Amino acid sequence: MIADHVRLADAGMVRVLGVLDAAAVRRWAVTCVDALEASREEIDRINVYPVADGDTGTNLLHTMRAALEALVRADAENAVDAGAAVAALARGALAGARGNSGVILSQVLRGLAEEWAGAAAAGGEGIRKALVRADALATAAVADPAPGTILTVLHAAAAAARECDGDDLAAVVVASSKAAADALAETPRQLSALAKAGVVDAGGRGLVVLLDALAEVVTGERVERPIGPHRLPRLAEDLHAEREGGSAEFEYEVMYLLDGSDERRTTKLRAELAALGDCVSVVSDGTPEGAGLWTVHVHCNDVGAAIEAGVEAGRPHRITVVRFADQVEAAPKRFVRDRAVVAIVDGEGIAELFRGEGAVVVTVPPAQPLDTADLLAAISGSRAAHVVLLPNSTHFNVVVDEACAQATQAGQDVVAVPTASAVQGLAALAVHDPARRPGDDVVAMAEAAAATRRGELLIAQREALTWVGRCQPGDVLGMVDGEVVLIEPASAVTSAACRLADRMLAAGGELVTAVLGAGAPDGVAEALAEHLRHTRPEVELAAYPGGQPDAVLLMGVE
């Protein structure tokens, strides 16, 4: 008689698990280590984002080995159930986490541990809840999540699990691994660094390996997903680059990988490419003769000849042809003005303030991420040769850096002034002077932003321990430069605004700027003005309706 947690598939009598118990968790951990060992070099090779340091596969393998070792020790000490098994994996992964990908893996395992706590076994519903929890934990572990990374792949897996009906373990696991693989294939469309290299995200690939390992343990069938090149259409800007060296005589940079070759043929290839152009490199990965991989690079004009030479020397693949930006003629009248300021905002009232000062505004919809394409469109659409970008938040750093880099490569001079709040952005914009030299103007704006102390009133969403005590959901939190400095009950927004102003003015100041959020109660601005009139008559107050959805009040002191 077959145990309740095991059934046999009709086709081929394949053993399919109905639940994951401690033994199945151990088999999954072992399978993960084996699969990462087999895929490590390939994952390292495609590691180009955020830094091309070629260690994502190694980091994931090291982290998963640490997790397995912790499980083996826990199992040796006492019998464990499924919940205790994944808890041991999570503890081991966190203690042995290496690199950003290792930290995210530890949070994925933590999600399983939290949802399976005390459970002898877990079925489809357990996997569903665990992946959703893992998605939330991993996202929270990254300060500025970017699309096209391991987090994107994990989110797709969790969404697929959430959409599965019933408690069929195999159905949930297979749907999740397939959705993750599909999301992985799309990552080059989301990150230009991946598109330029012609690869998928390395961390996302590692996560697919782990989910495929789980599907193998549950279904008894191995899933083969080769990393191979992904031939996705690249955007025009992905195929333009700044020249880093070589003669301006050659318009194109040709790059490809070459296998099926040897030292004799690659020596000949190097000579042929040198006759076609400059900046030639044909470099081996050091693998023994006949099984090696070469990276080929040349600046030339005859692209076809450079690729044909590679065909004669072996099998070229992952071919990239980039035209140098300094050879591309700018569109007629691309820039119609010398200077522009682009500001990122999250409320219509704030948007009107920045528009009133002449800034180009990018509005971020509530509860949605900032899109790189939208920011690039605003920068390019300003049609200004020199652009100053005001992020007005610390949450957009990755997108801002990416947009600035792409706009600069396309020929615009773009500089982001570090403004962590809209009040700092308004202070920077107030000293903006198009008549100054661009560099001097950026310095003046940055100094004005840095000289503005920033505060805000937020409503606590959950219970938490802060520097000034424990808050409850609904409490009013007063923050200065990102740190909680006061806690007031939900009914005391007005008094909290006055206390926050006092706290910020303790170090001095002549001007208080208050931007009222969508949730600000009536009379806050008037009460704050009356309070300052009695306690700080020398201080000027400027209050504006901002409409921002999160902060009840933004406050700046200059």
CORBEL-V671625 format. One record per pair of residues at least 24 apart in sequence whose C-alpha atoms are under 7 Angstrom apart, sorted by sequence separation. I is the first residue (numbers start at 1). J is the second residue. D is the distance in whole Angstrom. If there is no record, write none. Layout:
((I J D) (I J D))
//
This chain:
((37 61 7) (67 91 7) (110 134 7) (156 180 6) (276 300 6) (425 449 6) (455 479 5) (456 480 7) (36 61 6) (67 92 4) (273 298 7) (424 449 5) (455 480 4) (66 92 5) (67 93 4) (86 112 6) (87 113 5) (108 134 4) (111 137 7) (132 158 5) (154 180 7) (370 396 7) (386 412 6) (387 413 6) (388 414 6) (389 415 6) (390 416 6) (393 419 6) (394 420 5) (454 480 6) (455 481 6) (66 93 6) (86 113 5) (107 134 6) (131 158 5) (153 180 5) (156 183 6) (181 208 6) (250 277 7) (262 289 6) (372 399 6) (376 403 6) (385 412 5) (386 413 5) (387 414 5) (388 415 5) (389 416 4) (390 417 6) (391 418 7) (392 419 5) (393 420 4) (454 481 5) (33 61 6) (180 208 6) (262 290 6) (375 403 7) (385 413 6) (386 414 6) (387 415 6) (388 416 6) (389 417 6) (390 418 7) (391 419 6) (392 420 5) (393 421 5) (418 446 7) (424 452 6) (453 481 7) (510 538 7) (511 539 6) (512 540 6) (513 541 6) (514 542 6) (515 543 6) (516 544 6) (517 545 7) (64 93 6) (261 290 6) (388 417 7) (390 419 6) (392 421 4) (417 446 6) (510 539 5) (511 540 5) (512 541 5) (513 542 5) (514 543 5) (515 544 5) (516 545 5) (517 546 5) (518 547 4) (63 93 5) (66 96 5) (83 113 6) (107 137 6) (108 138 6) (153 183 5) (199 229 6) (260 290 6) (392 422 5) (419 449 6) (494 524 5) (498 528 6) (510 540 6) (511 541 6) (512 542 6) (513 543 6) (514 544 6) (515 545 6) (516 546 5) (517 547 4) (518 548 6) (33 64 6) (107 138 5) (153 184 6) (177 208 6) (198 229 6) (199 230 6) (260 291 7) (372 403 6) (376 407 7) (423 454 7) (497 528 7) (515 546 5) (516 547 6) (517 548 5) (518 549 6) (33 65 6) (198 230 6) (246 278 6) (517 549 6) (520 552 5) (63 96 5) (83 116 5) (84 117 7) (128 161 5) (246 279 6) (259 292 6) (273 306 6) (392 425 6) (421 454 7) (494 527 7) (498 531 7) (519 552 5) (520 553 7) (63 97 5) (83 117 5) (84 118 7) (104 138 5) (128 162 6) (177 211 5) (259 293 5) (517 551 6) (518 552 7) (63 98 6) (83 118 5) (177 212 6) (258 293 6) (259 294 6) (390 425 6) (517 552 4) (62 98 7) (83 119 5) (257 293 7) (258 294 5) (516 552 6) (517 553 5) (82 119 6) (83 120 6) (257 294 6) (258 295 6) (342 379 7) (516 553 5) (81 119 7) (82 120 5) (149 187 7) (257 295 5) (515 553 6) (516 554 7) (29 68 6) (59 98 5) (63 102 6) (81 120 5) (82 121 5) (148 187 4) (195 234 6) (256 295 6) (257 296 6) (514 553 7) (515 554 5) (59 99 6) (81 121 7) (148 188 7) (256 296 5) (269 309 6) (514 554 6) (515 555 6) (60 101 6) (174 215 6) (255 296 6) (256 297 7) (269 310 7) (514 555 5) (59 101 7) (60 102 5) (125 167 5) (148 190 5) (173 215 6) (196 238 6) (255 297 5) (340 382 7) (513 555 6) (514 556 7) (59 102 6) (124 167 4) (147 190 6) (148 191 6) (195 238 7) (254 297 6) (255 298 7) (512 555 7) (513 556 5) (123 167 6) (124 168 5) (254 298 5) (269 313 6) (340 384 6) (512 556 6) (513 557 6) (56 101 7) (123 168 7) (124 169 4) (253 298 6) (254 299 6) (339 384 5) (342 387 7) (512 557 5) (123 169 5) (192 238 6) (253 299 5) (337 383 7) (338 384 5) (339 385 6) (340 386 6) (341 387 6) (342 388 6) (343 389 6) (344 390 6) (511 557 6) (512 558 7) (252 299 6) (253 300 6) (266 313 6) (336 383 6) (337 384 5) (338 385 5) (339 386 5) (340 387 5) (341 388 5) (342 389 5) (343 390 5) (344 391 5) (345 392 7) (511 558 5) (124 172 6) (170 218 6) (252 300 5) (265 313 5) (335 383 5) (336 384 6) (337 385 7) (338 386 6) (339 387 6) (340 388 6) (341 389 6) (342 390 6) (343 391 6) (344 392 6) (509 557 6) (510 558 6) (170 219 6) (250 299 6) (251 300 6) (252 301 6) (254 303 7) (334 383 6) (335 384 5) (509 558 5) (250 300 5) (251 301 6) (335 385 6) (153 204 6) (250 301 5) (149 201 6) (261 313 6) (148 201 7) (150 203 5) (261 314 5) (504 557 7) (149 203 7) (150 204 4) (260 314 5) (149 204 6) (259 314 6) (260 315 6) (258 314 6) (259 315 5) (25 82 7) (150 207 7) (258 315 5) (259 316 7) (22 80 6) (258 316 4) (22 81 5) (257 316 6) (258 317 6) (21 81 7) (22 82 4) (25 85 7) (256 316 6) (257 317 5) (21 82 5) (256 317 6) (257 318 6) (20 82 7) (256 318 5) (22 85 6) (256 319 4) (255 319 6) (256 320 6) (255 320 5) (254 320 6) (255 321 6) (254 321 5) (253 321 6) (254 322 7) (252 321 7) (253 322 5) (252 322 6) (253 323 6) (252 323 5) (251 323 6) (252 324 6) (251 324 6) (251 327 6) (241 322 7) (243 324 6) (239 321 7) (240 322 5) (241 323 6) (242 324 6) (239 322 5) (240 323 5) (241 324 5) (242 325 5) (239 323 6) (240 324 6) (241 325 5) (242 326 7) (240 325 5) (229 318 6) (423 513 7) (458 550 7) (458 551 5) (457 551 6) (458 552 6) (339 434 6) (456 551 6) (457 552 5) (457 553 5) (456 553 5) (457 554 7) (456 554 4) (21 120 6) (455 554 6) (456 555 6) (21 121 4) (455 555 5) (20 121 5) (21 122 7) (454 555 6) (455 556 6) (19 121 6) (20 122 5) (101 203 6) (454 556 5) (19 122 5) (20 123 6) (453 556 6) (454 557 7) (19 123 4) (452 556 6) (453 557 5) (18 123 6) (452 557 5) (453 558 7) (452 558 5) (451 558 6) (198 318 6) (423 554 7) (423 555 7) (424 556 7) (423 556 5) (49 193 7) (48 193 7) (48 194 7) (56 202 6) (56 203 6) (57 206 7) (18 168 7) (19 169 6) (18 169 6) (46 199 6) (47 201 7) (47 202 5) (46 202 6) (43 202 5) (242 409 6) (241 409 6) (36 209 7) (35 209 7) (32 210 6) (32 213 6) (31 213 6) (366 549 7) (28 213 6) (28 214 6) (28 217 6) (27 217 7) (349 545 6) (350 546 4) (349 546 4) (350 547 7) (348 546 7) (349 547 5) (347 546 6) (348 547 6) (347 547 5) (17 218 5) (347 548 4) (16 218 6) (17 219 6) (346 548 6) (347 549 7) (16 219 5) (15 219 7) (16 220 6) (15 220 6) (14 220 6) (144 395 6) (144 396 6) (146 398 7) (144 397 7) (144 398 6))
//
